[in-house]
Amino acid sequence: MLSTVRDLGAAVRRARREAGFSQQALADRAGVSRQWLSRMEAGKGPSAELGKVLDVLAALGLAVDLVAAPAPDAKDDDPFAGLFEDGP
């Protein structure tokens, strides 16, 4: 469960390491600088707006939980699959 910007940064760091990415490799892949990613992982720097979002969620008794995204072709697991497609 994530309730602070620092929690999110730590979760990103863990996920990056588990994926075998260096900070530079992930930064390149995400289109951000390594310095930005480093600050983000530390829960510092460009987190003001995210911090406000997390504060609002916390005030509501809610938190963010990271889960692995489904594979792009996992339509069977998508509860919204077919809702926006044209009819038969």
N, C-alpha and C positions, 0 to 999 in steps of 0.2 A: 504494500500500500504506500502510495506517495502522498505526502502532505506538505512538503516544503520544496523549494527550488533545489536545495541541497540534496534531498532524497532523489529527485529526478536526475540530477547530475550524477549521483552515485550509481543509479540504475543504468544510466547511459554508459558510464565507464565500465560497469560489469558486463553489459551486453557487448560493448566494443571488444573487450578483452576475450570474452567467450567466443566471439566471431573471428578472433585472430587478427583484428585490424590494429594498426598503429594509429595514434592520433592523426598523423598526417594523412594516412590512407583514408580514414573515415571522413576527415575534413574535405579532402579532394572529392570523395564520393558524394558528400552532402552539399558541396558548393560553398563551404565556409572556410575561414582561415583556421590554421591549427591553433593559433592563439585564442580565437573565439571559442573553439571547442574545448580547449583547456579551461578557460574561465567558466564555461557552461558546466563542465564536469565537476568543477569546484563549487558550483552553486553561486557564482559571482558574475559580475559584469553584466551582460545584456539580458538580464532576467527580470527587469522591473515589471513589465507587463505580465509576464508569466507569473511572477510573484503575486501580483494583484489577483489574477485568476485563481490561483491556489488559495489565496486568502478568502475569496468569495466562496469557493467550494468548502473550505474548512468552516466558514461561518454557517454554512448550510448543513454541516455534518457530513459532507461528502469528501471523497478522496479519489485520486487517480490511481489506477492499477494498470501496469503495462502487461500486455499479453502479446504473444507472437501473432502477427497478422496472418490471415489465411492465405493460401496459395491463390494466385489470380484466377485459376481455373476451378476453384472450389465452389462452383455454383450450387451443388447439392447441399452445402452447409450454410448457404446464404439465405436467411429468412426473408430477404427482400428481392430475391431473384424472381424475375418475371413480373414484378409489380409495374415496371415502367416500360416494358416491352409492348410493342403493338400486338393486337389480338391475333387469333389463329390464322 
